Amino acid sequence: MAAIHREPRSRTRSITLWVVAGIVALLLFLTLWVAIRALMARDALLGAVPIARSVATSVLSADGDISGDVADMQQRARTAASLTSDPIWRAVEIVPLLGSNLTAFREAAAMVEDVADGALPPLSELASTFNLQSLAPVDGRFDLATFAAAGPLLGQARESLDDAALKAEAIDTENTIDQIGEAVDQLIDLVDEAKTVVGGLDTAVELLPPMLGADGDRSYLLLSLNNSELRATGGIPGALAVVNASNGKLSLGETSSASDLGRFDDPVLPLTESEVTLYQEILGRYMQDVNFTPDFARTGQLASAMWEERTGQSVDGVIALDPVALSYILSATGPINAGAGIELTTQNAASFLLSEVYSRFEDPNDQDTFFAAVTGRIFGAVTSGATDTPKLLTALTQGANENRIHLWSAAPDEQALIDTTPLVGALPENTETTSGFGVYFNDGTGAKMDYYLKSGIGIAAGDCRNDKRPLFDVRVQLSSTAPTDAADSLPAYVTGDGLFGIEPGNIKTAVYVYAPSGSLAYNVTIDGQPYSFVTTEHDGRTVAGIDIQLEPGQSVNLGFQFLGAANDPTAVSLQHTPMASLVQTSLDNYLDCDAVQIETDESTRENSDT
């Protein structure tokens, strides 16, 4: 029998093996190509991060030459963008799992390149002519031309960063490996930081010239707040002063006090039904109570109307700040001689102005005189031009971020700009990613006991229902650190001496929790026990409120439960009343659905006015 010829099959197998080997080799080549370029791009981009932060720090410094850093970052950004955009890289992006990582990294590299080429050149030009010391007044006058020159350059940089931020939002890192996701997130955070800084500066140079009197004289009512008697946006207005601005020059005008304005027979402006329900008509009848509401724009309107009705002077805006913010400012001015042998420093100003002053000056009139003198001396120190400007801006930023400094303008276009800053003191808002909450305190003691009030706030959220409406559990801890013998050891002016029916030494506080629009307040507890509460809406936000009274040394835990509206995010943001001491907060905690009461039948809920 003849032998069977098998050569074709062998040749076919050989060809197949070569094809497979070729494909494997190609895949290995592609993998190595992409991996090597990815490592090179990562090193270039992450190496640009400290350079970018150095640029942000140096752009307003006295040095001014950042051209070397800018060129270095531009080169790194272009290198990374080139490494991640070649045809091979783009082709491999179609590969499942691997592709999402490559796409995210390529988009991040392109974003950084846009920032380097679009935002950095105008900032570099700005740095050569403009620095923080340029913002300092000389003999009480700000150089408005400095702001005018900086405006166009900051506008260009801001536009570039705004575009980059939009691109950053579109980058999907959900399905990326940790190394890629963390690197991309770091780059996105860098863009967000730069956007915030440049955006704030751009708003400032647009807002300040008209407010400083570039287009005509301006006047502002300055409210000195006192956190020892709490109001929603800080403390009770005490000393009042008018700040005048004329072509960049600031001067201090008439001084007075909230008590000097006295009681108004009727609210100076019409109050809404919800304002009366929550804060009663005293919101519009006493200067001391205009910031019962957490909406500082409303406070500004009321305070301005009261000042005009009593003095005949119409002001162009209202400014408010508290003693803690003043203590931050003293880090820039240095100590000041407050008179009566008292030196105020950044270390002692808050405690002295919130507590010790009442032992030193027993007569309320003497206290008002002292507070007015302190306002004048700090104002003089700030406008003298001798302050450390970087420290001053840091102090003002910290005060604004802690809700301790507020600004309202009677000019709608200026107020629209203020609305974009932390100075606005607006009601909490939802964003696409967070549900906005606010926790606010108003004193009910009628005295200065809130210096001894401490607070902590925590919010937990979870999807506990079939309809996916989220549940929110807001926890507020209040503690009195007043001495046990407060009724005898503290001045009567501090305890109130029982004037409003509160036992001397006790602290009475109205607590209001603002929740997102469309939510339902369905349960309030004190130390775990159900408690009746008032609920209403304020400008669309759901509000729940109660009164609580603490004896010296007592602590309570308050719980406010809300059923959110459909599609409310379970991640939360928080605003709260700034107190004499910092408030401890804990957000985005997991809600144990089995442990929370989810009964939401309104017929089972007891409400009562606070």
C-alpha positions as CSV (number, residue, x, y, z in Angstrom):
1,M,0.0,0.0,0.0
2,A,1.3,3.4,-0.9
3,A,2.2,5.8,2.0
4,I,-0.2,8.6,2.7
5,H,1.1,12.1,1.8
6,R,0.6,14.5,4.8
7,E,2.7,17.5,3.9
8,P,-0.2,19.9,3.2
9,R,-1.7,19.4,6.7
10,S,1.7,19.9,8.3
11,R,2.3,23.1,6.2
12,T,-1.2,24.3,7.2
13,R,-0.4,23.7,10.9
14,S,2.9,25.5,10.5
15,I,1.2,28.5,8.9
16,T,-1.4,28.6,11.6
17,L,1.3,28.6,14.3
18,W,3.2,31.4,12.6
19,V,0.0,33.4,12.3
20,V,-0.8,32.9,16.0
21,A,2.8,33.7,16.9
22,G,2.5,36.8,14.8
23,I,-0.7,37.9,16.5
24,V,0.8,37.2,19.9
25,A,3.9,39.1,19.0
26,L,1.8,42.0,17.7
27,L,-0.3,42.0,20.9
28,L,2.9,42.0,23.0
29,F,4.3,44.8,20.9
30,L,1.1,46.8,21.3
31,T,1.0,46.1,25.0
32,L,4.6,47.1,25.5
33,W,4.1,50.2,23.3
34,V,1.1,51.4,25.2
35,A,2.5,50.4,28.6
36,I,5.8,52.2,28.0
37,R,4.1,55.3,26.7
38,A,1.6,55.2,29.6
39,L,4.4,55.1,32.1
40,M,6.2,58.0,30.4
41,A,3.0,60.0,30.2
42,R,2.1,59.3,33.8
43,D,5.6,60.5,34.9
44,A,5.3,63.6,32.8
45,L,1.8,64.5,34.2
46,L,2.4,63.7,37.8
47,G,5.7,65.5,37.6
48,A,3.7,68.6,36.5
49,V,1.5,68.5,39.6
50,P,4.0,70.0,42.0
51,I,5.1,72.5,39.3
52,A,1.5,73.6,38.9
53,R,1.0,74.0,42.6
54,S,4.2,76.1,42.7
55,V,2.9,78.3,39.9
56,A,-0.3,78.8,41.8
57,T,1.6,79.8,44.9
58,S,4.1,82.0,43.1
59,V,1.8,83.7,40.6
60,L,0.8,86.4,43.2
61,S,4.1,86.4,45.2
62,A,6.4,89.3,45.3
63,D,8.9,87.4,43.0
64,G,6.7,87.5,39.9
65,D,8.9,85.4,37.5
66,I,7.2,82.1,36.9
67,S,8.1,81.8,33.2
68,G,10.5,78.9,33.8
69,D,7.9,76.9,35.7
70,V,5.3,77.6,33.1
71,A,7.6,76.5,30.2
72,D,8.4,73.3,32.2
73,M,4.8,72.4,32.8
74,Q,3.8,73.2,29.2
75,Q,6.6,70.8,27.9
76,R,5.4,68.0,30.3
77,A,1.8,68.5,29.3
78,R,2.6,68.4,25.6
79,T,4.7,65.3,26.0
80,A,2.0,63.5,27.9
81,A,-0.7,64.5,25.3
82,S,1.6,63.3,22.5
83,L,2.3,60.0,24.1
84,T,-1.4,59.3,24.7
85,S,-2.8,60.3,21.3
86,D,-1.0,58.3,18.7
87,P,-3.0,55.9,16.4
88,I,-1.8,52.8,18.2
89,W,-3.0,54.2,21.6
90,R,-6.4,55.2,20.1
91,A,-6.8,51.8,18.4
92,V,-6.2,49.9,21.7
93,E,-8.8,52.1,23.4
94,I,-11.4,49.8,21.8
95,V,-10.2,46.8,23.8
96,P,-12.7,46.0,26.6
97,L,-11.5,46.9,30.2
98,L,-8.1,48.2,29.0
99,G,-9.7,50.7,26.7
100,S,-11.5,52.7,29.5
101,N,-8.2,53.2,31.3
102,L,-6.5,54.5,28.2
103,T,-9.4,56.8,27.3
104,A,-9.5,58.3,30.8
105,F,-5.7,58.9,30.7
106,R,-5.7,60.4,27.2
107,E,-8.6,62.8,28.1
108,A,-6.8,63.8,31.3
109,A,-3.6,64.5,29.4
110,A,-5.4,66.6,26.9
111,M,-7.1,68.5,29.7
112,V,-3.8,69.4,31.3
113,E,-2.3,70.4,28.0
114,D,-5.3,72.8,27.5
115,V,-4.6,74.3,31.0
116,A,-0.9,74.7,30.3
117,D,-1.4,76.4,27.0
118,G,-4.6,78.4,27.8
119,A,-4.4,79.4,31.4
120,L,-0.7,79.6,32.3
121,P,0.4,82.2,29.7
122,P,-1.9,85.0,31.0
123,L,-1.1,84.0,34.6
124,S,2.6,84.3,33.8
125,E,2.0,87.8,32.3
126,L,0.0,88.7,35.3
127,A,2.7,87.6,37.7
128,S,5.2,89.9,36.0
129,T,3.2,93.0,36.9
130,F,0.9,92.1,39.8
131,N,1.4,90.6,43.2
132,L,-0.4,90.4,46.5
133,Q,1.2,93.5,47.8
134,S,-0.3,95.4,44.9
135,L,-3.7,94.8,46.6
136,A,-2.6,96.6,49.8
137,P,-4.0,100.1,50.4
138,V,-1.6,103.0,50.8
139,D,-2.8,105.6,53.4
140,G,-6.2,104.0,53.2
141,R,-6.5,104.0,49.4
142,F,-6.5,101.1,47.1
143,D,-5.0,101.5,43.6
144,L,-8.0,100.7,41.4
145,A,-5.8,100.7,38.3
146,T,-4.2,97.5,39.6
147,F,-7.5,95.7,39.5
148,A,-8.3,97.0,36.0
149,A,-5.0,95.8,34.6
150,A,-5.4,92.3,36.2
151,G,-9.0,91.8,35.0
152,P,-8.4,90.8,31.4
153,L,-5.6,88.4,32.2
154,L,-7.6,86.7,35.0
155,G,-10.6,86.5,32.6
156,Q,-8.5,84.6,30.0
157,A,-7.2,82.2,32.6
158,R,-10.6,81.7,34.1
159,E,-12.2,80.9,30.7
160,S,-9.5,78.3,30.0
161,L,-9.9,76.7,33.4
162,D,-13.7,76.7,33.2
163,D,-13.4,74.8,29.9
164,A,-10.9,72.3,31.4
165,A,-13.2,71.7,34.4
166,L,-16.1,70.9,32.0
167,K,-13.8,68.3,30.3
168,A,-12.8,67.0,33.7
169,E,-16.4,66.3,34.6
170,A,-16.8,64.2,31.4
171,I,-13.8,61.9,32.2
172,D,-15.1,58.5,33.4
173,T,-12.8,56.8,36.0
174,E,-15.5,54.4,37.3
175,N,-14.1,51.4,35.4
176,T,-10.4,52.2,35.6
177,I,-7.8,50.4,37.7
178,D,-6.7,52.1,40.9
179,Q,-3.4,53.4,39.6
180,I,-5.0,55.1,36.6
181,G,-8.1,56.3,38.5
182,E,-6.0,57.9,41.3
183,A,-3.6,59.6,38.9
184,V,-6.5,61.0,36.8
185,D,-8.4,62.1,39.9
186,Q,-5.3,63.9,41.1
187,L,-5.1,65.8,37.9
188,I,-8.8,66.7,38.0
189,D,-8.4,68.0,41.6
190,L,-5.5,70.1,40.4
191,V,-7.7,71.7,37.8
192,D,-10.5,72.3,40.3
193,E,-8.1,73.9,42.7
194,A,-6.8,76.2,40.1
195,K,-10.3,77.0,38.9
196,T,-11.4,78.0,42.4
197,V,-8.4,80.2,43.0
198,V,-8.4,82.0,39.7
199,G,-12.2,82.3,39.7
200,G,-12.2,83.9,43.1
201,L,-9.5,86.4,42.0
202,D,-11.4,87.2,38.8
203,T,-14.6,87.8,40.7
204,A,-12.7,90.0,43.2
205,V,-11.1,92.3,40.6
206,E,-14.5,92.7,38.9
207,L,-16.4,93.3,42.1
208,L,-14.0,95.5,44.1
209,P,-13.5,98.6,41.9
210,P,-17.2,99.6,41.9
211,M,-17.7,98.6,45.5
212,L,-14.6,100.7,46.4
213,G,-16.1,103.8,44.8
214,A,-14.6,103.7,41.3
215,D,-17.9,104.9,39.7
216,G,-19.1,107.1,42.6
217,D,-19.0,107.3,46.4
218,R,-20.3,104.2,48.3
219,S,-21.2,103.6,52.0
220,Y,-21.6,100.3,53.8
221,L,-23.1,99.3,57.1
222,L,-20.7,97.2,59.2
223,L,-22.2,94.8,61.7
224,S,-20.0,93.5,64.4
225,L,-21.4,90.1,65.4
226,N,-21.2,88.5,68.8
227,N,-21.2,84.6,68.9
228,S,-21.8,84.7,72.7
229,E,-25.5,85.3,71.7
230,L,-26.0,83.2,68.7
231,R,-27.9,84.1,65.5
232,A,-28.1,81.9,62.4
233,T,-25.3,83.6,60.5
234,G,-23.1,84.0,63.6
235,G,-24.0,86.2,66.5
236,I,-26.1,89.1,67.6
237,P,-25.2,92.5,65.9
238,G,-23.7,94.7,68.5
239,A,-21.5,97.6,67.4
240,L,-22.4,99.3,64.1
241,A,-20.3,101.5,61.9
242,V,-20.5,103.0,58.4
243,V,-17.6,102.4,56.0
244,N,-17.3,105.0,53.3
245,A,-15.5,104.3,50.0
246,S,-14.5,107.0,47.5
247,N,-12.3,106.2,44.4
248,G,-10.5,103.5,46.3
249,K,-10.1,105.3,49.6
250,L,-11.8,103.9,52.7
251,S,-12.8,105.8,55.8
252,L,-14.8,105.1,58.9
253,G,-18.0,107.1,59.3
254,E,-20.7,107.2,61.9
255,T,-20.7,104.6,64.7
256,S,-23.6,103.3,66.7
257,S,-25.0,100.1,68.3
258,A,-27.9,97.9,67.6
259,S,-29.4,98.7,70.9
260,D,-29.3,102.5,70.1
261,L,-31.6,101.9,67.1
262,G,-34.3,100.5,69.5
263,R,-37.5,98.8,68.6
264,F,-39.4,99.4,65.4
265,D,-43.2,99.5,65.8
266,D,-43.7,97.4,62.7
267,P,-41.4,95.2,60.6
268,V,-39.3,97.6,58.4
269,L,-40.0,95.3,55.4
270,P,-42.9,92.9,54.7
271,L,-42.1,89.5,56.2
272,T,-43.1,86.2,54.5
273,E,-45.4,83.8,56.3
274,S,-42.6,81.3,56.8
275,E,-40.3,84.0,58.2
276,V,-42.9,84.9,60.8
277,T,-43.6,81.2,61.6
278,L,-39.9,80.5,62.2
279,Y,-38.5,83.8,63.5
280,Q,-41.6,85.9,64.5
281,E,-41.9,89.6,63.7
282,I,-38.9,90.5,65.7
283,L,-36.8,89.6,62.6
284,G,-38.0,92.9,61.1
285,R,-38.3,95.0,64.3
286,Y,-34.9,94.8,66.0
287,M,-31.5,95.2,64.6
288,Q,-30.3,92.6,67.1
289,D,-32.5,90.0,65.3
290,V,-32.0,90.7,61.6
291,N,-29.8,87.6,61.2
292,F,-32.2,85.2,62.9
293,T,-32.6,84.0,59.2
294,P,-29.6,82.1,57.7
295,D,-30.2,84.0,54.4
296,F,-27.8,86.9,54.7
297,A,-29.1,88.7,51.7
298,R,-32.4,89.1,53.6
299,T,-30.4,90.2,56.7
300,G,-28.7,92.9,54.6
301,Q,-32.0,94.2,53.3
302,L,-33.5,94.4,56.8
303,A,-30.4,96.0,58.4
304,S,-30.2,98.5,55.6
305,A,-33.9,99.5,55.9
306,M,-33.5,99.9,59.7
307,W,-30.5,102.1,59.4
308,E,-32.2,104.3,56.8
309,E,-35.4,104.6,58.8
310,R,-33.5,105.6,62.0
311,T,-30.7,107.8,60.4
312,G,-32.0,108.8,57.0
313,Q,-28.9,107.4,55.4
314,S,-29.2,104.9,52.6
315,V,-26.3,102.5,52.4
316,D,-25.1,100.5,49.4
317,G,-24.5,97.3,51.2
318,V,-24.0,95.5,54.5
319,I,-20.9,93.7,55.9
320,A,-20.9,91.4,58.9
321,L,-18.1,89.6,60.7
322,D,-17.5,88.0,64.1
323,P,-14.7,88.2,66.7
324,V,-13.2,84.9,65.6
325,A,-12.8,86.3,62.1
326,L,-11.3,89.5,63.7
327,S,-8.8,87.2,65.5
328,Y,-7.7,85.8,62.1
329,I,-7.3,89.3,60.7
330,L,-5.0,90.2,63.7
331,S,-2.6,87.6,62.4
332,A,-2.0,89.9,59.5
333,T,-2.0,93.3,61.3
334,G,-0.2,92.2,64.4
335,P,-1.4,93.1,68.0
336,I,-3.5,96.3,68.4
337,N,-3.8,98.5,71.4
338,A,-7.5,98.4,72.2
339,G,-7.4,101.0,75.0
340,A,-7.9,100.6,78.7
341,G,-4.6,98.8,79.0
342,I,-5.8,96.0,76.7
343,E,-3.8,94.5,73.9
344,L,-5.6,92.2,71.5
345,T,-3.7,89.6,69.6
346,T,-4.6,86.8,67.2
347,Q,-4.4,84.4,70.2
348,N,-6.6,86.3,72.7
349,A,-9.0,88.5,70.7
350,A,-11.9,86.0,70.3
351,S,-11.9,84.9,74.0
352,F,-11.6,88.5,75.2
353,L,-14.3,89.9,72.9
354,L,-16.7,87.0,73.5
355,S,-16.2,86.5,77.3
356,E,-13.7,88.5,79.3
357,V,-15.0,91.9,78.1
358,Y,-18.1,91.4,80.3
359,S,-16.0,91.1,83.4
360,R,-13.9,94.1,82.5
361,F,-16.8,96.3,81.5
362,E,-20.0,95.7,83.5
363,D,-22.0,98.6,82.0
364,P,-23.4,97.7,78.6
365,N,-22.8,101.3,77.4
366,D,-19.1,100.9,78.2
367,Q,-19.1,97.6,76.3
368,D,-20.5,99.3,73.3
369,T,-17.9,102.0,73.5
370,F,-15.2,99.5,73.7
371,F,-16.4,97.4,70.8
372,A,-16.7,100.5,68.7
373,A,-13.1,101.5,69.6
374,V,-11.9,98.0,68.7
375,T,-13.7,98.2,65.3
376,G,-12.0,101.5,64.6
377,R,-8.5,100.4,65.5
378,I,-8.7,97.2,63.5
379,F,-10.1,99.1,60.6
380,G,-7.2,101.6,60.8
381,A,-4.7,98.8,61.0
382,V,-6.1,97.0,57.9
383,T,-6.3,100.2,55.8
384,S,-2.9,101.5,56.8
385,G,-1.1,99.4,54.3
386,A,1.2,98.0,56.9
387,T,-0.5,94.6,57.0
388,D,1.0,91.3,55.7
389,T,-1.3,91.1,52.6
390,P,-0.9,87.3,52.0
391,K,-1.7,86.6,55.7
392,L,-4.7,89.0,55.4
393,L,-6.1,87.3,52.4
394,T,-5.6,83.9,54.1
395,A,-7.4,85.3,57.2
396,L,-10.3,86.6,55.1
397,T,-10.6,83.4,53.2
398,Q,-10.7,81.3,56.3
399,G,-13.3,83.6,57.9
400,A,-15.5,83.4,54.8
401,N,-15.2,79.7,54.4
402,E,-16.2,79.3,58.1
403,N,-19.3,81.4,57.4
404,R,-17.9,84.2,59.7
405,I,-17.8,87.0,57.1
406,H,-20.7,88.0,55.0
407,L,-21.4,90.7,52.4
408,W,-24.6,92.0,50.7
409,S,-24.8,94.6,48.0
410,A,-27.9,96.6,47.1
411,A,-26.7,96.6,43.5
412,P,-28.2,93.5,41.8
413,D,-25.3,92.9,39.4
414,E,-22.8,93.1,42.2
415,Q,-25.0,90.8,44.4
416,A,-25.0,88.3,41.5
417,L,-21.2,88.1,41.7
418,I,-21.3,87.9,45.5
419,D,-23.7,84.9,45.1
420,T,-20.8,82.9,43.6
421,T,-18.6,83.4,46.6
422,P,-18.6,82.1,50.2
423,L,-19.4,85.6,51.4
424,V,-23.1,85.3,50.3
425,G,-24.5,83.4,53.3
426,A,-27.2,81.8,51.1
427,L,-29.6,79.0,52.1
428,P,-28.2,75.5,51.4
429,E,-28.6,74.2,47.8
430,N,-28.6,70.8,46.2
431,T,-26.1,70.1,43.4
432,E,-25.9,67.3,40.9
433,T,-23.9,65.3,43.4
434,T,-24.9,66.5,46.9
435,S,-28.0,67.2,48.9
436,G,-27.7,70.5,50.8
437,F,-28.4,70.8,54.5
438,G,-28.1,73.6,57.0
439,V,-28.1,73.5,60.8
440,Y,-28.6,76.9,62.5
441,F,-28.8,78.1,66.1
442,N,-30.6,81.1,67.5
443,D,-30.2,82.2,71.1
444,G,-33.3,82.1,73.3
445,T,-31.6,83.0,76.6
446,G,-31.4,86.7,75.8
447,A,-27.9,86.9,77.2
448,K,-24.3,86.0,76.4
449,M,-24.2,82.3,77.5
450,D,-23.5,80.8,74.0
451,Y,-19.8,81.3,74.6
452,Y,-20.2,78.1,76.7
453,L,-22.2,76.2,74.1
454,K,-20.5,73.5,72.1
455,S,-21.8,71.5,69.1
456,G,-21.2,68.6,66.8
457,I,-23.2,67.7,63.7
458,G,-23.4,64.4,61.8
459,I,-25.5,63.4,58.8
460,A,-26.2,59.9,57.6
461,A,-28.0,59.0,54.4
462,G,-29.2,55.8,52.8
463,D,-31.6,54.3,50.2
464,C,-34.0,52.4,52.5
465,R,-37.2,52.5,50.5
466,N,-38.5,50.7,47.4
467,D,-39.3,54.1,45.7
468,K,-35.6,55.0,46.2
469,R,-36.4,58.3,48.0
470,P,-33.5,58.6,50.3
471,L,-33.6,59.0,54.1
472,F,-31.5,61.5,55.9
473,D,-30.7,61.4,59.7
474,V,-29.2,64.7,61.0
475,R,-27.7,64.4,64.4
476,V,-26.9,67.4,66.5
477,Q,-25.1,67.3,69.8
478,L,-25.3,70.3,72.1
479,S,-23.3,70.7,75.3
480,S,-23.1,73.4,77.9
481,T,-19.6,73.9,79.4
482,A,-20.8,76.6,81.7
483,P,-19.5,76.3,85.3
484,T,-21.9,74.6,87.7
485,D,-22.2,77.8,89.7
486,A,-22.7,80.0,86.6
487,A,-25.7,81.7,88.1
488,D,-23.5,83.2,90.8
489,S,-20.0,83.3,89.2
490,L,-20.9,84.9,85.9
491,P,-22.0,88.5,85.5
492,A,-25.8,89.0,85.4
493,Y,-25.4,90.5,81.9
494,V,-23.9,87.2,80.7
495,T,-26.5,84.9,82.3
496,G,-29.5,87.2,81.6
497,D,-30.4,87.1,85.3
498,G,-33.7,85.4,84.4
499,L,-34.9,88.4,82.4
500,F,-36.6,86.2,79.8
501,G,-37.7,83.5,82.1
502,I,-34.6,81.3,81.7
503,E,-33.0,80.1,84.9
504,P,-29.7,82.0,85.3
505,G,-26.8,79.8,84.1
506,N,-29.0,77.8,81.7
507,I,-28.7,78.1,77.9
508,K,-31.8,78.1,75.7
509,T,-31.3,77.6,71.9
510,A,-33.6,77.4,68.9
511,V,-32.3,74.7,66.5
512,Y,-33.4,74.8,62.9
513,V,-32.4,72.1,60.3
514,Y,-32.9,73.0,56.7
515,A,-33.3,70.1,54.3
516,P,-33.6,70.0,50.4
517,S,-36.7,71.2,48.6
518,G,-39.5,68.5,48.4
519,S,-38.2,66.6,51.5
520,L,-40.4,65.7,54.4
521,A,-39.5,66.2,58.1
522,Y,-41.1,63.2,59.8
523,N,-39.4,62.7,63.1
524,V,-37.4,64.6,65.7
525,T,-35.9,63.1,68.8
526,I,-34.1,64.3,72.0
527,D,-31.8,61.6,73.4
528,G,-33.7,59.0,71.4
529,Q,-37.2,60.1,72.5
530,P,-39.7,61.6,70.0
531,Y,-40.2,65.3,70.5
532,S,-42.8,67.7,68.9
533,F,-41.4,70.2,66.4
534,V,-42.4,73.0,64.0
535,T,-42.0,72.4,60.3
536,T,-42.5,74.7,57.4
537,E,-40.9,75.7,54.1
538,H,-38.4,78.7,53.8
539,D,-37.9,79.7,50.2
540,G,-38.7,76.2,49.1
541,R,-36.5,74.4,51.6
542,T,-38.0,72.1,54.2
543,V,-37.3,73.3,57.8
544,A,-37.7,71.5,61.1
545,G,-37.1,73.4,64.4
546,I,-37.2,72.9,68.1
547,D,-36.2,74.7,71.3
548,I,-33.8,73.1,73.7
549,Q,-32.6,74.3,77.2
550,L,-29.4,73.1,78.8
551,E,-28.3,73.3,82.4
552,P,-24.6,73.8,83.2
553,G,-22.7,70.7,82.2
554,Q,-25.6,69.1,80.4
555,S,-25.4,67.5,77.0
556,V,-28.2,66.3,74.6
557,N,-28.3,64.5,71.3
558,L,-30.9,65.7,68.9
559,G,-32.1,63.7,65.9
560,F,-33.9,65.1,62.8
561,Q,-35.1,62.6,60.2
562,F,-36.1,63.6,56.7
563,L,-37.5,61.7,53.7
564,G,-35.8,63.1,50.7
565,A,-37.3,63.9,47.3
566,A,-36.9,61.6,44.4
567,N,-33.4,61.7,42.9
568,D,-31.9,63.6,45.9
569,P,-28.2,62.4,46.2
570,T,-27.3,60.6,49.3
571,A,-24.0,62.5,49.5
572,V,-24.5,65.6,51.5
573,S,-23.1,69.1,52.1
574,L,-23.5,71.2,55.2
575,Q,-23.8,74.8,56.3
576,H,-24.0,75.7,60.0
577,T,-23.9,78.6,62.4
578,P,-20.4,79.6,63.2
579,M,-19.9,79.4,67.0
580,A,-17.4,80.7,69.4
581,S,-15.5,77.4,69.0
582,L,-15.3,75.2,65.9
583,V,-18.2,72.8,65.2
584,Q,-17.2,69.2,64.7
585,T,-18.9,67.7,61.7
586,S,-19.2,64.2,60.2
587,L,-20.9,63.8,56.8
588,D,-21.8,61.0,54.3
589,N,-22.2,58.4,57.0
590,Y,-23.9,55.2,56.2
591,L,-27.5,55.0,57.4
592,D,-28.6,51.8,59.1
593,C,-32.0,51.3,57.5
594,D,-33.1,48.8,60.2
595,A,-32.3,51.3,63.0
596,V,-34.1,54.4,61.7
597,Q,-37.8,55.1,62.1
598,I,-39.2,55.4,58.6
599,E,-42.9,56.1,59.5
600,T,-43.8,59.1,57.3
601,D,-47.5,59.4,57.7
602,E,-48.1,63.1,58.5
603,S,-51.2,62.3,60.5
604,T,-49.0,60.6,63.1
605,R,-46.7,63.5,63.6
606,E,-47.1,66.0,66.3
607,N,-46.0,69.5,65.6
608,S,-45.9,72.6,67.9
609,D,-44.5,76.1,67.5
610,T,-41.1,76.7,68.9
